[in-house]
Amino acid sequence: MNLVTNVSKWVLDSGATRHIYANRNAFSSYSNIGDGEEQVYLGDSRTTSVLGKGKVLLKLTSGKTLALSDVLHVPSIRVNLISVALLGKVGFKVSFESDKIVMTKNNLFVGKGYCDQGLFVLNVSEIINGSVSSTYIVDSYDIWHATLGYVNSSYVIKLQRLGLINMHDKQSMKCDVCVESKITKEVCHSVERQTELLGLIHTDLVDLKQTMSRGGKNYFVTFIDDYSRYTKVYLIKHKDEAFDMFLSYKTEVENQLDNKIKRIRLDRGGEYVSFNDYCAK
């Protein structure tokens, strides 16, 4: 495969009904269209001719490769367009959150983008000028491994040899999900629980990683009462909001129980710096 390093912007457009590309030389496969046989309507009601169509392979900054089929070649187009509607028909999910976008398929992260002057631009590192067998997304080992329920690598390779699946790369060094699933839990020795409410509160901040909440939250913070095991969970967008959530939690439980929080137990992460000064007071 040859790589075209001069990459223009690729805009994810929820109003576009077709994928459109301006550079003829970067198509991995191409067929000509007769003059005047096909046209596209622009946003200002003008029409422009389509010279051809084919497949374009986009290598994303995530390392995955997106194959766009039936891309229209329109030299006069100012920005390259990716139709969100067409992505949705083949199982992709595009989430628009604040000033960024996240693209997933089968709950697996595919790529991301950013907002530039009101347009959502996909992060593309290179365009592959070659041929692949996949129809829409160039399937990698990671995608098949996850799609098949994180099976052993030997089964994935066997399916490829039998011609049942297509892959464009080799096995990755490691799978984070598999590594986490094989972690063994150390034996927990018995501990003495608190004998009163609010005697000890456990708290922790957790990163949602690639799974953003519907409200655009990236983290959640928990507060667990050691005596009752009563748990409160707050979704937050930034780590520095954890302390504000603690103040809200403290006000609520102390008013409800007419009692005071005695101690807080945490992992001394950087997000809890504000707790130290507050607790000292």
C-alpha positions as CSV (number, residue, x, y, z in Angstrom):
1,M,0.0,0.0,0.0
2,N,1.2,3.5,-0.8
3,L,0.5,6.4,1.7
4,V,-0.5,9.9,0.6
5,T,0.8,12.1,3.3
6,N,-0.8,15.3,2.1
7,V,-4.2,15.0,3.8
8,S,-6.9,17.7,3.5
9,K,-9.7,18.0,6.0
10,W,-12.4,15.4,6.2
11,V,-15.6,16.9,7.6
12,L,-18.3,14.6,9.2
13,D,-21.5,16.1,7.9
14,S,-24.9,15.0,9.3
15,G,-26.6,16.7,6.3
16,A,-24.6,15.1,3.5
17,T,-26.2,12.1,1.7
18,R,-23.0,11.0,0.0
19,H,-19.2,10.9,0.7
20,I,-17.4,13.5,-1.5
21,Y,-13.7,13.8,-2.2
22,A,-11.8,16.3,-4.4
23,N,-8.5,14.6,-5.0
24,R,-8.6,12.1,-7.9
25,N,-5.1,10.7,-7.3
26,A,-5.9,9.4,-3.8
27,F,-8.7,7.0,-4.7
28,S,-7.7,3.4,-4.1
29,S,-10.2,2.3,-6.8
30,Y,-11.9,4.5,-9.3
31,S,-14.4,4.4,-12.1
32,N,-15.3,7.3,-14.4
33,I,-18.8,8.8,-14.8
34,G,-19.9,10.3,-18.0
35,D,-20.2,14.1,-18.3
36,G,-23.5,15.3,-16.9
37,E,-24.6,11.8,-15.8
38,E,-24.5,12.6,-12.1
39,Q,-24.6,15.8,-10.1
40,V,-24.6,16.8,-6.5
41,Y,-26.5,19.7,-4.9
42,L,-24.5,22.1,-2.8
43,G,-25.7,24.0,0.3
44,D,-26.4,27.2,-1.7
45,S,-28.7,25.2,-4.2
46,R,-26.0,25.1,-6.9
47,T,-25.2,21.9,-8.7
48,T,-21.8,20.6,-9.7
49,S,-20.8,17.6,-11.8
50,V,-19.4,14.3,-10.6
51,L,-16.5,13.0,-12.6
52,G,-16.2,9.6,-11.0
53,K,-16.5,7.5,-7.9
54,G,-14.6,4.9,-6.0
55,K,-13.1,3.8,-2.7
56,V,-11.0,6.0,-0.4
57,L,-9.0,4.5,2.5
58,L,-8.4,6.8,5.5
59,K,-5.8,6.0,8.1
60,L,-7.0,7.6,11.3
61,T,-4.8,8.9,14.1
62,S,-6.2,6.1,16.3
63,G,-4.3,3.6,14.1
64,K,-7.5,2.1,12.5
65,T,-8.3,2.4,8.8
66,L,-11.7,3.5,7.5
67,A,-12.7,2.5,4.0
68,L,-15.3,4.7,2.3
69,S,-17.1,3.1,-0.6
70,D,-18.9,4.9,-3.5
71,V,-17.1,8.2,-2.8
72,L,-18.0,10.8,-5.4
73,H,-15.2,12.6,-7.1
74,V,-16.1,16.3,-7.2
75,P,-13.0,18.5,-7.9
76,S,-14.8,21.7,-7.1
77,I,-15.7,20.8,-3.6
78,R,-14.0,23.0,-1.0
79,V,-13.9,20.4,1.9
80,N,-14.1,16.6,1.7
81,L,-17.3,15.3,3.2
82,I,-18.2,12.1,5.1
83,S,-21.9,11.3,5.3
84,V,-22.9,10.5,8.9
85,A,-26.1,8.9,7.6
86,L,-24.1,6.4,5.5
87,L,-21.8,5.6,8.4
88,G,-24.9,4.9,10.5
89,K,-26.3,2.4,7.9
90,V,-23.2,0.2,8.3
91,G,-23.1,0.2,12.1
92,F,-21.0,3.3,13.0
93,K,-22.1,5.6,15.8
94,V,-20.9,9.2,15.7
95,S,-21.3,11.2,19.0
96,F,-21.1,15.0,18.9
97,E,-20.1,16.2,22.3
98,S,-19.3,19.9,22.9
99,D,-16.3,20.6,20.6
100,K,-15.3,17.1,19.7
101,I,-16.7,14.0,18.0
102,V,-16.1,10.3,18.9
103,M,-16.7,7.5,16.3
104,T,-17.4,3.9,17.5
105,K,-18.6,0.6,16.0
106,N,-19.9,-2.3,18.0
107,N,-19.0,-0.2,21.1
108,L,-15.3,-0.2,20.0
109,F,-13.5,3.1,19.6
110,V,-12.7,3.8,15.9
111,G,-11.6,7.5,15.8
112,K,-12.2,11.0,16.9
113,G,-12.3,14.5,15.7
114,Y,-12.5,18.2,16.6
115,C,-14.6,21.3,15.8
116,D,-13.0,23.8,13.5
117,Q,-14.9,27.0,12.7
118,G,-18.2,25.2,13.2
119,L,-17.3,22.1,11.2
120,F,-16.5,18.7,12.8
121,V,-13.2,17.4,11.3
122,L,-12.2,13.8,11.6
123,N,-8.6,13.2,12.7
124,V,-7.0,11.6,9.6
125,S,-3.2,11.0,9.6
126,E,-2.8,9.5,6.1
127,I,-4.7,8.3,3.0
128,I,-3.8,4.8,1.8
129,N,-3.5,4.5,-1.9
130,G,-3.9,0.8,-2.3
131,S,-6.5,-2.0,-2.3
132,V,-8.2,-3.9,0.6
133,S,-10.9,-6.5,0.6
134,S,-13.2,-5.1,3.3
135,T,-16.2,-3.2,2.1
136,Y,-16.4,-0.4,4.7
137,I,-13.9,-0.6,7.5
138,V,-10.6,-2.3,7.1
139,D,-10.9,-4.9,9.7
140,S,-7.9,-5.2,12.0
141,Y,-7.0,-8.0,14.4
142,D,-8.2,-5.9,17.3
143,I,-11.7,-5.4,15.9
144,W,-12.1,-9.2,15.1
145,H,-10.7,-10.2,18.5
146,A,-13.3,-8.0,20.3
147,T,-16.2,-8.8,17.9
148,L,-15.7,-12.5,18.5
149,G,-15.9,-12.1,22.3
150,Y,-12.1,-11.6,22.9
151,V,-11.3,-15.2,21.8
152,N,-7.8,-16.6,21.8
153,S,-5.6,-15.3,19.0
154,S,-5.2,-18.8,17.4
155,Y,-8.9,-18.9,16.7
156,V,-8.9,-15.5,14.9
157,I,-5.9,-16.5,12.8
158,K,-7.6,-19.9,12.0
159,L,-10.7,-18.1,10.7
160,Q,-8.5,-15.9,8.6
161,R,-6.7,-18.9,7.1
162,L,-10.1,-20.5,6.3
163,G,-11.1,-17.3,4.4
164,L,-14.0,-16.6,6.8
165,I,-12.7,-13.2,7.9
166,N,-10.3,-10.6,6.4
167,M,-7.6,-8.8,8.4
168,H,-5.1,-6.2,7.2
169,D,-2.7,-6.5,10.1
170,K,-1.1,-8.9,12.5
171,Q,-1.9,-9.6,16.1
172,S,-1.4,-6.7,18.5
173,M,1.1,-7.0,21.3
174,K,-1.6,-7.1,24.0
175,C,-5.3,-6.6,24.6
176,D,-6.2,-4.3,27.5
177,V,-9.5,-6.1,28.2
178,C,-7.8,-9.5,28.3
179,V,-5.1,-8.2,30.6
180,E,-7.6,-6.8,33.0
181,S,-9.8,-9.9,32.9
182,K,-6.8,-12.0,34.0
183,I,-5.9,-9.9,37.0
184,T,-6.3,-11.9,40.2
185,K,-7.8,-10.4,43.3
186,E,-5.6,-10.5,46.4
187,V,-7.0,-12.0,49.5
188,C,-8.6,-9.4,51.6
189,H,-8.1,-9.8,55.4
190,S,-11.0,-9.0,57.6
191,V,-11.2,-5.4,58.7
192,E,-13.2,-3.7,61.4
193,R,-16.1,-1.7,60.2
194,Q,-17.2,1.6,61.6
195,T,-19.8,1.6,64.3
196,E,-21.6,4.8,63.3
197,L,-22.8,6.6,60.2
198,L,-20.3,9.0,58.6
199,G,-17.5,7.7,60.7
200,L,-15.5,6.9,57.6
201,I,-16.2,7.8,54.0
202,H,-14.4,6.0,51.1
203,T,-14.1,8.0,47.9
204,D,-12.5,7.4,44.5
205,L,-12.5,9.1,41.0
206,V,-12.9,6.8,37.9
207,D,-12.2,7.6,34.3
208,L,-14.9,6.4,31.8
209,K,-12.1,6.1,29.2
210,Q,-13.6,6.0,25.7
211,T,-17.2,5.7,26.9
212,M,-18.6,9.2,27.3
213,S,-22.0,9.6,29.1
214,R,-25.0,11.0,27.2
215,G,-24.5,14.3,29.1
216,G,-20.8,14.6,28.0
217,K,-19.3,13.4,31.3
218,N,-15.9,11.8,31.2
219,Y,-15.5,10.8,34.9
220,F,-17.5,9.7,38.0
221,V,-16.7,10.1,41.7
222,T,-18.0,7.8,44.4
223,F,-18.6,8.3,48.1
224,I,-19.3,5.2,50.2
225,D,-20.2,5.2,53.9
226,D,-18.1,2.5,55.6
227,Y,-20.8,1.6,58.2
228,S,-24.0,1.4,56.0
229,R,-22.2,0.9,52.6
230,Y,-24.6,3.6,51.3
231,T,-23.1,4.9,48.0
232,K,-23.5,8.1,46.1
233,V,-22.2,8.5,42.5
234,Y,-21.7,11.8,40.7
235,L,-21.0,12.1,37.0
236,I,-18.5,14.9,36.2
237,K,-16.9,16.3,33.1
238,H,-13.5,17.3,34.6
239,K,-11.4,15.9,37.4
240,D,-11.3,19.2,39.3
241,E,-15.1,19.0,39.8
242,A,-14.5,16.1,42.3
243,F,-14.0,18.4,45.3
244,D,-17.2,20.4,44.5
245,M,-19.1,17.1,44.4
246,F,-17.7,16.2,47.8
247,L,-19.0,19.5,49.2
248,S,-22.4,18.8,47.8
249,Y,-22.3,15.2,49.3
250,K,-21.1,16.5,52.7
251,T,-23.9,19.1,52.9
252,E,-26.6,16.5,52.0
253,V,-25.7,13.7,54.3
254,E,-24.8,15.8,57.3
255,N,-28.1,17.6,57.0
256,Q,-30.0,14.3,56.6
257,L,-28.3,12.5,59.5
258,D,-27.6,15.5,61.8
259,N,-24.1,14.2,62.1
260,K,-20.6,15.1,60.9
261,I,-18.2,13.2,58.6
262,K,-15.3,12.1,60.7
263,R,-12.8,10.8,58.2
264,I,-12.3,10.4,54.5
265,R,-10.2,7.6,52.9
266,L,-8.9,8.1,49.3
267,D,-5.9,7.0,47.1
268,R,-4.1,10.3,47.3
269,G,-4.5,11.0,43.6
270,G,-3.7,14.4,42.2
271,E,-7.4,15.2,41.8
272,Y,-7.8,15.2,45.6
273,V,-5.2,17.9,46.4
274,S,-8.0,20.3,47.5
275,F,-9.3,17.7,50.0
276,N,-6.1,18.0,52.1
277,D,-6.4,21.7,52.8
278,Y,-10.1,21.5,53.4
279,C,-9.8,18.6,55.8
280,A,-7.0,20.3,57.7
281,K,-9.3,23.2,58.4
